[in-house]
């Protein structure tokens, strides 16, 4: 399951997700794409979240080049491997 939170700038998307995560912080693996320039950074975060059986939350993912290709690659691999990594973008 991939959930995407989108909307105009400065409406509280990050605040909303951080408040949501704070209700059960042990379930989530939160990272931010601010300042990330290497799309393979996503792969590292995906594997960490998956190995800890946590929901991966990547804030500001749109700032990472080629992010959609990397997410799709991992999503497809998870389906083939019958892993159930969940993610919020």
C-alpha positions in Angstrom: 0.0 0.0 0.0 1.3 3.4 -1.0 -0.4 6.5 0.3 0.4 9.8 -1.2 -0.3 13.1 0.6 -0.3 16.0 -1.7 -1.5 19.6 -1.9 -0.3 23.2 -2.2 2.7 24.4 -0.3 2.3 25.5 3.3 -1.0 23.9 4.1 0.2 21.5 6.8 1.0 18.3 5.1 4.2 17.7 7.1 2.6 18.8 10.3 -0.3 16.4 9.7 1.9 13.4 9.1 4.1 14.2 12.0 1.1 14.4 14.3 -0.2 11.1 12.8 3.1 9.4 13.4 3.3 10.6 17.0 0.2 8.6 17.8 2.2 5.4 17.3 5.9 6.2 16.6 7.0 2.6 16.8 5.1 1.7 13.6 6.8 4.3 11.4 10.2 4.9 9.8 10.2 8.7 9.0 12.7 10.4 6.8 12.8 13.6 4.8 14.0 14.1 1.3 15.2 17.6 2.0 18.7 18.0 0.7 18.9 14.5 -0.8 20.3 14.4 -4.3 20.9 10.7 -4.8 17.8 8.6 -5.7 19.4 5.5 -4.3 19.1 7.0 -0.8 15.5 5.9 -1.1 16.6 2.3 -1.6 18.6 2.5 1.7 15.5 3.9 3.5 13.2 1.3 1.9 15.4 -1.5 3.1 15.7 -0.2 6.6 12.0 0.2 7.0 11.3 -3.2 5.5 13.8 -4.9 7.7 12.3 -3.3 10.8 8.7 -4.1 9.5 7.8 -0.4 9.7 5.7 1.9 7.5 8.1 4.0 5.5 7.3 7.7 5.5 9.3 9.9 3.1 8.5 13.6 3.4 9.5 15.9 0.6 10.1 13.0 -1.8 9.4 15.2 -4.8 12.8 16.9 -4.2 14.7 13.7 -4.9 15.6 13.2 -8.6 14.1 10.1 -10.2 12.2 9.2 -7.0 9.2 7.7 -8.8 11.3 5.2 -10.7 13.1 4.0 -7.5 9.8 3.7 -5.6 8.3 1.7 -8.4 11.3 -0.6 -8.6 11.1 -1.4 -4.9 7.3 -1.7 -5.0 7.6 -4.3 -7.8 10.3 -6.2 -6.0 8.3 -6.3 -2.9 5.3 -7.7 -4.8 7.4 -10.4 -6.4 9.0 -11.3 -3.0 5.6 -11.2 -1.2 6.9 -8.5 1.2 4.4 -6.1 2.4 6.2 -2.8 2.8 3.8 0.1 3.2 4.8 3.6 2.5 3.5 7.2 2.8 4.9 9.8 0.4 
